[in-house]
């Protein structure tokens, strides 16, 4: 059973993911990141949760948002919502060749060499990384 703070976290995280998904359809990743990082102060006003709880909420709401919550949307949302006092985070987009010869892309967020969101990244060759 979620507490009032838990529901606030889940709702806020879902809204951030939906807005991020919409923004990615109209803007470049760089612009979405810049806008999201400018809104980072709002995080501390709305939620006061640990990074583990924020990651849990992103994954939980992401499963229910379906195709609008891709790995890139989740990584961008995490970059916005993870507590910046814990140190810089690195958002990476990588690619790999699938068994059929097509390229597959994946995004993940890491801090201090540890992946926070995005699952396994060792199969993907990093294409681009941003540090915030």
HELIX and SHEET records of a PDB file:
HELIX    1   1 UNK A    4  UNK A   26  1                                  23    
HELIX    2   2 UNK A   29  UNK A   38  1                                  10    
HELIX    3   3 UNK A   40  UNK A   46  1                                   7    
HELIX    4   4 UNK A   51  UNK A   65  1                                  15    
HELIX    5   5 UNK A   66  UNK A   68  5                                   3    
HELIX    6   6 UNK A   71  UNK A   81  1                                  11    
HELIX    7   7 UNK A   84  UNK A   86  5                                   3    
SHEET    1   A 4 UNK A 114  UNK A 117  0                                        
SHEET    2   A 4 UNK A 103  UNK A 111 -1                                        
SHEET    3   A 4 UNK A  90  UNK A  97 -1                                        
SHEET    4   A 4 UNK A 125  UNK A 131 -1                                        
END                                                                             
